[in-house]
Amino acid sequence: MIYLYVCTRDEYAAQPFSPRRHEMRHIFGLAFLALTLWCTGVSAENNGALSPLPPLNDPATGEHLPGKVIFADYFTSDIDTARRFYGQLFGWEWRAMTGDNSYGMFYQGDLAVAGVALREETGDSRAYGRWIYYISTAQVAEKVAEISGRGGRVLLEAQEVAGRGTMAVVADAEEAPFGLLESSSGDPADYRSEPGQWLWVSLYSHDVEKASHFYRSLFGYDVSQAEDVGDNLDLILSKGGYARAGIGHLPADSPSHPTWLGYVRVADVGASVAKALELGGDVLMAPAPEIFDGKLAVVSDPAGATIALIHWNYDDTGVAP
């Protein structure tokens, strides 16, 4: 699950800038250099009824945090390779949720980290892989209609999934895919991420101002400019006193496709990059001293899906030193 800890509400009130707005500024405008991304592949052909899925909270809490990224699904044509890659890279444990292994979950101990869904190959020789990050929202069907009216596209229509809630998969006006989820068991609470857990998520867009308007209109985010980013217009999306996501700038001549990118906290970025290579992945942005003090990298898995690796430390105030 995506647990985007920033700081407690009291800590946030005492600090004009959250750690994401201050320390993560180096990421914006830099990580796009590594992103060789392509169009989604999550297809409207997959609109069949979904099987029951584990709840996000057990027992249910009933607490909802609109605008927070609360879960991730990995769509792939090669579940076995995904199990090996992410299991060995992050220590995630695989648990099958269907008899045919068409859907399963990655766990870290008792914590559900992400779902994994089989998507049949499209005819290309290379396996397919794509991460989809779900934003908490009520009235998913209404949001889907609103997204269509704002120039977005529906990839998976809103549907009720037993145990999980109401979900949909859509793309924004620049074709960056993301999910919508109204959890029937409540949303995961905010807390500090451990190594092997999600820490942050950013959208990379060719038009930052347009993208911020799109998401602010949908989810009611407060939008603020990240510090020290010059003319990149890189922004922070906040909701309910927490920074929830960033928007980074892709130059017009960038070969990368607009996308959402998730960041996993790791104990050692260099060691994690070496492990990703050993497991058949690729390095899209190697750690470098001039980029976040060498504590950030972007890799792709054997199916081409991108993921960021970040070394992050908390002090007693929730701010990375």
N, C-alpha and C positions, 0 to 999 in steps of 0.2 A: 504494500500500500504506500501511497505517497504521503509521507509525514514531513511537511515543510516547516520545521521548527524555526522560529525566529527568536522570540523571547516571550516572557509572560506579558500579559496585558499591562501590569504595573511597570515592568521593565521597559516596555515599549513607550509608555507615557513619559518615562523619565529620560528617554533618548530620542532626540529629534530625527535620527536616522537609524533604521534597523541594520543589522549586520549585512543583510543582502544588498541594501542600498549603498553601504560603505565598502565592504570588503569584496563584493562580487563584481564591482565595477569593471575590473580588468577583463572579465569574461565577455562582457558585451562588446561586440565589434571585433572580437578576436576568434572566438570558437568557430565562426562561420567560415574561416579560412580552411577548415578541415572538413566541412560537411559536403560530401558528394552525394546528394540526396536525389530521390526521384519521386514520381507521383505515387500516391497511395495504393492502390491495389486492393484495398478493402472494398468489396463490391456489393452493390445492391442485390446481386444474385444470392447473397447469403442471408436473405431476409426470412428464412424459416424460423419456426419457434425454437427458442433456446431451452436447454434442459435446466433443471434447478441447479443453482450455484450456492456455494457457502456464503453466509452473510458476512458483511464487513465487520460487524460487532456481534459477539456472542458471549454474554447475553446482550440483547439490544439495549441501546441507550436512549434513542429518540432524539439525540442532539444532532443538529444539522449546522454545517458551516458553509453557507453558500459562497461560491467563488473559489473554494479550496480544491486543489487537485487531490482526489481521495483514493484513486486506484489506477492501476495500469494493466493493460492486456497486451500480450505479445502475440501477434498473428504471424504464423509461419507455415510453410509447406514441409518443414523438416523438424518435427518436435524432438526427435532423438538427438539431433545435433544441438538444438537449443538447450535441452536438458544437460548435455555434457558441458557445453560452453559456459553457461551461466552458473551451473552447479559447481564447477571447479573454479571459476573466476571469483565468485562471491561466496561460495559455501552454501548456496541455496539448495534446499531439499525439495525434490519433486514429489508431488502427490497427485495421482490420477483421479479425476472426478467423474469420468465416464468409462464404461467397460471397453470401449474401443480406443481409449487414450486420445480422443479428439479434443478434449479439454482437460486441463490440469492446473495445478497451482504450484508456485514456488513459495516455500516457507523458509524462514530463518527462525529456528526454534518453533515457538507457537505463533509467530507473527506471519501472517500472509503478506508476501511481498508483491506478488503479481500473478495474473492468470496467463495461461498459454493456450491459444486456440488454434486448431488446425485449419489452415486455408489451403485448398488444393492448388497445385502448381498451375500456372497460367500458360504453360507451353514453352517457357524459356528454360534453357538448360540449367540456369542457376537457381538455387533454392530462394524462396521468398521470405523476407522477414520485415516486420514493421511494428514499432511500439506505438500504442495509442494510450493517451493519458486522459482520464475522466475528471471533469469538473463537476463539483456538487451543485445541483440546482433543483428547484421544485418545478413542477409542471413541464416535464420534459417534452411532451408533444407540442405544447405551445411554443417552447423554445426552438424546436425543430422548424416549425412554421415560420417563426421570426427569422431564423438564420437563412432560410430559403428566400425570404423577402429582402434580405440584406445582401444578396449576391453570393451566399454560400451554397453548399450542395449537401444533399442527404445521402450518406453511404449505407447506413443501416437505420431503418425507420424505428421510431420509438416503440418499445415493447416492454411488457411486464415479464420479468424473469423471476421465477419462484426462488425465494431465499435471498435474492440480491436487491431487487427493486426495479425501477423503471429506468431503462437505458436506451441510448441511441449513439450512433457514430456519424459525425458530420465533417464537413470541411469548410473553412472560412473562405472569404472572398479571394484569397490568394491560393486556395487549394491546400492549405495546411490542415491535415486531419486532426480531430480531437474527439473526445467522447463526452457525453452528458450522462449523469447518473443521479437519480434520487434514491438513495439507499433506504431500504425498508427497515434496516436495523440501526440507523443513525450513522453519522460520519466518524471516522477515526479522530481521536483527540490530537492536539498538537503536543509534541514532545521532542526532545533532542534525538536526532538520528544517530544510530550506532553504525560502525563500519559494516558495509553490506546492505545498508538501507538507503532509500531515496532521501536526498537532501534538498533538491531544488529542481525547478523546471523553467525553461525559457522558450519563448517563441522567437524564431528568427524570420524577419520579414523584410521585403524590399521597400515597404512603405510603413514606417513605424507609426506615424501619426494616424494613418488610416486604420491600421491594425488596432491601435489603442482605442480608437473611437468604436470600432466593431465590438471589441470585448467589453469595453465600459458600458456600452448601450445594452449589451446582453446581460451582464452580471452585476452592474452597478459598482464596478471597481473605482477606487480612488487612484488616479494616475499621477505619478510624480517622476521627475527626471532623476536618473541615477547620478551620483557625483562624479565629477572629473572625467567626463566622456567626450568633451569637446562638442563637435558638430554632429556626432553620431545619433543624437536624439534618443539614446537608449533609456528606456522607461521601466518603472516598477509598477506593478498592479497590486494594490492593497485592498483588503476587505476586512471589516470588523476588527481593525487594529493590528492586522498582520500583513506583512508582505507575502503575497501568494505566488507571484510569478514575475518574470522579466520579459521585456521585448527588446531584442537586439537587432541591429541593422545589417541587412544584406545589401551590398552595393548593386546597382542596376546591372553591372557586367559580371556579377558572380554567377558561376555555373550551378551553385546550390539552389535547391528548391526550398521555398518557405516551409518551415516545419517546427514542431515542438521537439525539444531535446531535454531528456531527463538526466539528472546528475546523481550518481551513486557515491556515497561517502566510502573511501577506502583508507586503509592505514598507511599504505605506501604506494604512491602513484606509479613510480618506476617499476616496482615489482608487479603491480597489476597490469601495466602495459606489456611487460615481458610475458606474463601468463597469457594475456589475450592473444599475443602472437603465437605462442606455443600451441594454443588451442585452435588455431586456424583463423583468427581474426586479423584485422589490419589496423594500422595506426594512421588516423587521419590528421591528428594534431598531437605531436609528441610533447612531453613536458619540456618547458624551456624557462630559464631564469627570468626572462623579461615578461613572461605571461603568468601572472598570479604566483610569482616566486617559485615556479616549477612545480606547483601543486595541482595542476590541472592538465588533463589530456582528454582527447576524444578518440574513440576507437569504433570500429565496426565489427560485428560478429561475422561468422562464416556465411550468413545469408545476406549480409550487407546492411543490416540495421545498425543505426548509430546510437551510441550511449557515451555519456561523459563520465570521467573518473575524477574525483576531487578529494584532496586531503584537507580536512577541516577540523579545527580545534575550537572548543568552547572554553571560555573562562567562566567565572561565577556569575557574570552578568548576561551570558548568552552571546557575547560578542567574540568573534574569532580574533586571537592576538596576532 
